[in-house]
Each structure stands twice: as C-alpha cells, then as structure tokens.
Amino acid sequence: MARDWPRDLALLVARFLIGILFIGGAVQKVVSPGDAMGLLRDWGLPAALVWPALVFNASVGAGLVLGFRTRLLACLAAGYCAFTSLFHFLPDDPWQMTIFVKNWSIAGGCLALAVAGAGRFALDARKPGR
C-alpha cells in the first residue's frame, strides 16, 4: 500500500481542486446572489433556488475536500454540473459557452472521482466501499 501514495496524493489534490471550486460557488452566491438569481429568473425558475444551490455547493465542496462520502458526492456534483451547464448554453455568447464546456469538464472530473474513490488521505479511508 505504501506504493499507492502517489495515487492517493493525486486523489487528494483532485478532491481539493474540485471541492474548492464548489466552495467558491457557494461563496459567490453569498457575496452576490443576484447573479445566480438572474440566471434562474431568465429560465422562469424561482430566484430563491439560489439558497438551496448555495447549501448544495458548500456541502459538496466540503465533503469532497474532506473525502467524506466521496463517491456519492462526486456523482451528485457531476449531475449538478451537467444540469447547471444548461443555464450557460448561449451560443451567441462565447463567455457563457466557455462556462458551458467547463461545467461538462468538471462533471467528467467528478465522475472520475466517483470511480476512483477518495484515496487514503480522506475520511472515507476509514470506511470500506466509499
């Protein structure tokens, strides 16, 4: 198992990078909720959905960073990224299309984490199968 430390370190870094992105999304919703609320309204959705999205972002981000229930959270995060990418599918706006593609890329990273698991440097390491 000592030979697996590069893999485990890579999984720790991957969890941190993806997790901190979700935490950043939560912070952005706290600091400037109007931006996300505008996107929701543009799609005919209640602006108040920004608050459950904030909780989801913070929870998933913290869980991934800590390596808690990594496989489940990574699957949920992949679905969230795929769904929220639709808000950015605006072919006439190159910036929004960049975000659209980025969301799908993050979803791919989340699916890779879901398959690989958290690695040894995680809360999940104490619980088999997570």
N, C-alpha and C positions, 0 to 999 in steps of 0.2 A: 504493500500500500504506500510505502514511502516514495515509490517511483511515480505515484499519481499526483504528487504535489503540483507539477506544472499545470495539469488539467484542472485541479481544484482551485489553483490560483486564478487561472483563466476564467473559470465559472464565477468566482468571487468578483472579479473585475467586470464581467459581463452583467452580473446581477446588479452591481453598483451602478454601472453606466445606464442601464435601462431603468433601474429603480429611481435614480436621481432625476431622470427625465420626467417621470410621473410625479415626483415630489415637486419639481419645478412647475409642472402644470397646475398642481394644487395651489402653490404659492401665487402663480399668475392669476388664478381665479379669486384668491383672497384680495390681492392688490388691485386688480382691475376686472371685476366680474362683468362689467358692461360689455367687454369684447366678446366673451363667450355667450352672454345673454343675447347680443345682437345676432350671432350666428344661429342660435336656437330660434329666435323670433323670425328670422329670414326663412326658416323651414317650417314655420307655423307651429312650433313647439313652445311650451311654456318656458319663459325665461328662468323660472325658479328651478328648472332642472340643473342649473349650474351648481347648486348646492350638493345634490347627491353625486354629481360628477366630481366635485371637489373632494368629497369624502372618499369616493372610489379611488381617485388619483393618489391621494395621500396614503390610503390603506395599502393599495397595491405597491406603491413605491417603497413604503417602509417594509412591507413584507418581503419584497424582492431583495432589498439591501440586507436585511437580516437573515435571509434564507429561510423564511417561515412559510410553509405550505407552498413552496416554490412552483411545483408542477401545476397545481390548481390556479394559483395567481397568474402564472405565465399564460395559461390558456385563456383565462378571463381577460387579461391585458391584450392578448392577440385579437380577441373578438372586439374589444373596445376600440382598438386602433383601426381595425377593418371598418367598423361601423362609423366611427368619427371621421374617417377619411372621406366619407360621402359629403360631409359639410364643406369640404375643400375642393370638391370636383367642379372647378370653374375653368373650363378650357381656355377662356379668353384672358385669364389672369395667371401669368407664369409663376408668381409667388405662391398662389394657392395650389397650383398644380405641383409645385415642389413639396409643399406640405402633404398633399395627397399621396405622392410617391413615398415620402419619408414615413408616413404612417404605415404603409404596407411593408416597408423595410423593417420598421420596429416590430410589426406583427411577426415577421419572419424570425427575428431575433428572439422574440418571446416564445415562439414555437420550438426553436432550438433549445431554449432553456427548459421548456416543458419536457422535452425528450431526454435531455442530459441530466436534469435534476439540479439540485443546489450545489453539489460537491461537498467536500469535507468541512470547509470553513463556513458552516451555516447552522442555524438552529435545527434544520431538517436532518442534519447528520446524526442526530440522536434518535431519529425515528425512521425505521426502515420503510422504503416504498414511497418516500416523498422526495 
